[in-house]
Amino acid sequence: MYEYVDDKKTLGEIRSLCGHMMQDLCHTLKEKYNIGASFSLVGSGARNLVLQNKNEPIDLDYNLEIIKTDDFKNCCHIKECARKAFDKVLNKYHWRSCKDSTSSLTTERRYLSNNKSMLFSMDVCIVYRDTKDNYHRLIHQKLGALLRDNYFWNQEPNSSELKKKSKYIKNKGKWQRVREEYKQIKNRYLTSNNHSHPSFKCYIEAVNNVYNSMR
C-alpha cells in the first residue's frame, strides 16, 4: 500500500537533482526545437504528494507543460522533440535514454551518487492547457509499427481551473484533506489492479473531491 515518504532529506536531494534535469530539458527544448515549456512535480513539490509503495522505488511524476510551439496539433513532432531533448539531458547526467511509453517518458531507476538508501525514477507526462484551462495529455498509441502509431491530445476530465481550486483549498488551510484523499485514491486503484490512472489523474480527482465537498 502507498504511504508518504518519511525520509524528507533524501527525497529533497532527489527532487533537487530531478528539478535540475527538468530545467535542462526545458532549456534544451527551447534551444534546439523552439518549443517553450515549463515543468511541475505532480501536485507541486511544495505540497508533499510523493508516495511510495512499501519498499519499492519511488516515481517522481512530472508534467512537462507545452506553452509555445509552431503547431500544437503535430503531436508526433512534439513527443519526438521532447524524447530527444530528454535523452540529451539524461546522457549529460550519465543516465540511460528514456523509455517512450503511452502517456509519458520514463527513466531508468537510479540511486543518488552519494546516497544508496532510496531507489527512484522519473515519469514525465507531456501536457498543455487550452483556453478554458482544461489539461490535455499527449498520448502515443502504439499499433505495432512506428508508421501506424497514433499521437493525440487526450483531455483530462474535470481538470478545468485545477490551480485555482488547489489554491482555494490551500488558502483555507485544508490541504491535509487533499493529501489524505490522494493517498486513498492511489491505494484504491492499486488494490483493484487498475493501472489506467496515472498520478496526475489521481491528483485531479483528489482536488475536485475536496473542493466540491468544501463548496
N, C-alpha and C positions, 0 to 999 in steps of 0.2 A: 504493500500500500504506500501511497505517496505521503511524505512528510516534508515540512520545510527544512532546508539545510541549516544545521546548527553551527557549523564551522564558518562563522562570518568572515574571519580573517582570510582563510584560504579562498572562500568564494569571492571576496573583494579583489584578491590578486588575480583570480581567473577572469572576473569581469573587466578588470583594468586591461589585461592583455587582449581579450577579445574586443574590447572597445577600441583599442588602438588599431587592431586589424580591420574593424569595420570602418574606421575613419580612413584608413588606407584604401579600402575598397571604394568608398565614395569618391575619393580623390582620383583614383585610377579610372573610374567610370567617366568622370568629367574630362580628364586629360586625354584619354585615348579614344573615347567614343562619344564625347559631348552629350552625356546623359547626366542630368542633375538628379541627385538622390540624397536622402537623409536616412538615418537608421535609429532604431529604438529597440531596447530589450522589451519583450512582450510584457505588458503591464507597467513598463518603465522601471529602470533599475532602482529608483528611489523608493519603490513600493514593495520590494521584498517578496516577489512571487516566484522564486526559484524553488522547485520541488525536486525531491529525489525518491526514487522507488527502492526502499530498503538500502542495500549497499551497492546498488547498481550505479553506473556512471551517470552524471548529471548532463542534461542537454540544455544549453543556453539558446533560447529561441528568440531570434531577431527578426524584425520587419525591416526590409530594405524598401523604403517608400520612394517610388519614382516620381519626381517633381517636374522634370523637364526632359523631353525627348522630341525628336523630329516627328515621330509617328507612334502614338500610343497604341494604335491598332496592330502594329507589327510586333506581336508578342514573341515570335521566334527570335527576332533580332535582339529584343531586349533581354530575353533569357540567355541567349548565347553571349552577348556582351557582358552580362553580369557574371556568367560562369567563367569566361576567360579572364576577366578582371580579378575575380576572387582567386582563381588558380595562381595568377601572378603574385597576389599578395601572400597567399599561403606558401608558395615556394620561397618567397623572400624570408619568411619566418621558418623555413626548413620543414614545412608540413607537406604531406602528400596532397595531390589535387583533390578537389571536392567531388562528391557524387551528385549527379543531377537526378533527383527524384521527381515524382509527380508534382509536388507543390513546394519544393524547397531545394536549396543547395546544402548538402550535408558534409561535414568534415569527418576526418578520422577521429578516433578517441585518443586523447593525449593526457599526459601529466604536465604540470608546471616543471620547468627545468630544475628548480630548487626545492620542490615540494612534491613528494610522491603519494600524498595522502588522499587525493581525490582525482579520479579519472573523469574527464569531461569531453564534450564535443559541442559543435555549433550547428544549428539549423537556421538557415537564412531563407525567409519567405519574402518573395517579391510582391509588393502591393502598390496600389495607387488609390487616391480618393477622388471621387467625382465631384461635380459642382454642388451636389446635395449632401456632401460629406459622408457618402457611403464608401466603405472599403471594398476593394476588389483584389482578389488574389490571383496571381498568374499560375495557370495550370499547364503542365506539359503532359498531355495524354499520349502515352506510348502505345503504338499499334504494331510493334514488331519490326518495323523498318523505318529508318530515320526520315525518309521522304514522305512517309504516310502519316507521321505523327501530327497531332493537333496541338496548337498552342492557343490559349484563350484566357480572358479575364473572367473570373467567377465571382459574382458579387456575394459578399458575406451578409447573410440575413441579419437584420436588426443592428447594423453597425453604424447607422447614422448618428451623428453627434456623440460619438463614443467619448472623445476627450472632454466635451462639455459635461457629460454625465459623471465621468470619473472625477472631474474637478469638483463638481457639486457634492459628491459623496465625501471626498476628502475634506472639503471645507466644513462639512457638518460633523467631522470627527468620527465617521463611521467606516473608515477604510478596513478595519479589522473584519467587518462583516463580509467584505469582498474577498479577503484572504480565506476566510472560512468557507465561503461559497465556492471559490475557485478550487480549493483542495477537494471539496466534496464532489464537485463535477468531474474533476480529473479521476478520482477514485471510482466514481460510478461507471465511467467509460472503461476504465482499466478492468474492473471486475466483470463487466459484460463483454470483454474482449472486443470492444469497439474501437478500431484504430482510424476511424474516419473523422475524428475531431482533434485537430492539432491544437496546440496551446492557445493560439490566438483566438480560435473559435470558442474555446472554453472560457477565455478571458472575457470575450464579448457577452457570452451567456451570463457569466457571474455579475458583471457590471449592470447589465439590464435587469437581472433578477433583484439585485439590491436596490437599484434606482427606482424600479417600479414599486417595490414594497414601501419605500420611503415616500413616494409621491401619492 
